[in-house]
Amino acid sequence: MTAAVLELLPLTDRMGVRAAGEVCLTTRASWERALGALVGPGDDVHLELSGVTYVDVAGASAVAAAATRLEGGRRLVLHGTPPQLRLALDAFWPGLTAIEVTLS
């Protein structure tokens, strides 16, 4: 069995990260650290997720928790969001306006 891998790279054109791989038990700590580093002062935070193949519910919870820590009307903007993350956010955090899921 192969261990899950999650690659996280800073975006060069805006505040945020590009993620590729799986967000699960073995990669959750790095996922939460990356999200935590983005919630400080600044602009909206962007997550490019088109390379993410899997997100468990705890990974989705980390996204929701990061969004709730944003201040001043800032948003967490999700690009290329995997279907299971969209479903988890809709099911467990339907009124969380600090998250914007884009079609791109």
LINBELVEN-V352710 format. One record per residue. N is the residue number from 1. RES is the residue in one letter. PHI is phi in whole degrees, -180 to 180 (NA if undefined). OMEGA is omega in whole degrees, 0 to 359 (NA if undefined). Layout:
BEGIN
N | RES | PHI | OMEGA
N | RES | PHI | OMEGA
END
This chain:
BEGIN
1 | M | NA | 181
2 | T | -89 | 178
3 | A | -70 | 178
4 | A | -67 | 180
5 | V | -128 | 175
6 | L | -134 | 178
7 | E | -102 | 180
8 | L | -127 | 180
9 | L | -127 | 178
10 | P | -67 | 173
11 | L | -75 | 182
12 | T | -94 | 185
13 | D | -106 | 180
14 | R | -167 | 181
15 | M | -70 | 177
16 | G | 154 | 180
17 | V | -135 | 171
18 | R | -106 | 181
19 | A | -114 | 176
20 | A | -145 | 179
21 | G | 118 | 185
22 | E | -120 | 172
23 | V | -106 | 184
24 | C | -152 | 184
25 | L | -53 | 185
26 | T | -78 | 181
27 | T | -114 | 187
28 | R | -60 | 182
29 | A | -60 | 179
30 | S | -69 | 177
31 | W | -62 | 181
32 | E | -66 | 176
33 | R | -63 | 180
34 | A | -63 | 179
35 | L | -65 | 180
36 | G | -62 | 180
37 | A | -70 | 184
38 | L | -95 | 187
39 | V | -90 | 176
40 | G | -68 | 181
41 | P | -58 | 178
42 | G | 147 | 181
43 | D | -88 | 173
44 | D | -56 | 180
45 | V | -105 | 182
46 | H | -113 | 174
47 | L | -118 | 176
48 | E | -91 | 190
49 | L | -115 | 184
50 | S | -63 | 178
51 | G | -93 | 180
52 | V | -86 | 183
53 | T | -99 | 182
54 | Y | -159 | 173
55 | V | -137 | 177
56 | D | -82 | 184
57 | V | -64 | 178
58 | A | -66 | 175
59 | G | -66 | 176
60 | A | -65 | 178
61 | S | -62 | 178
62 | A | -65 | 177
63 | V | -64 | 180
64 | A | -63 | 180
65 | A | -63 | 178
66 | A | -62 | 181
67 | A | -63 | 181
68 | T | -71 | 178
69 | R | -87 | 178
70 | L | -72 | 182
71 | E | -116 | 173
72 | G | 68 | 178
73 | G | 78 | 179
74 | R | -68 | 181
75 | R | -127 | 171
76 | L | -102 | 186
77 | V | -101 | 183
78 | L | -102 | 179
79 | H | -115 | 178
80 | G | 62 | 187
81 | T | -68 | 178
82 | P | -62 | 183
83 | P | -55 | 183
84 | Q | -67 | 176
85 | L | -72 | 177
86 | R | -58 | 180
87 | L | -63 | 180
88 | A | -64 | 179
89 | L | -63 | 179
90 | D | -65 | 184
91 | A | -76 | 188
92 | F | -103 | 181
93 | W | -135 | 187
94 | P | -67 | 183
95 | G | -102 | 184
96 | L | -81 | 186
97 | T | -76 | 180
98 | A | -78 | 178
99 | I | -111 | 174
100 | E | -120 | 178
101 | V | -101 | 181
102 | T | -93 | 178
103 | L | -83 | 181
104 | S | -93 | NA
END
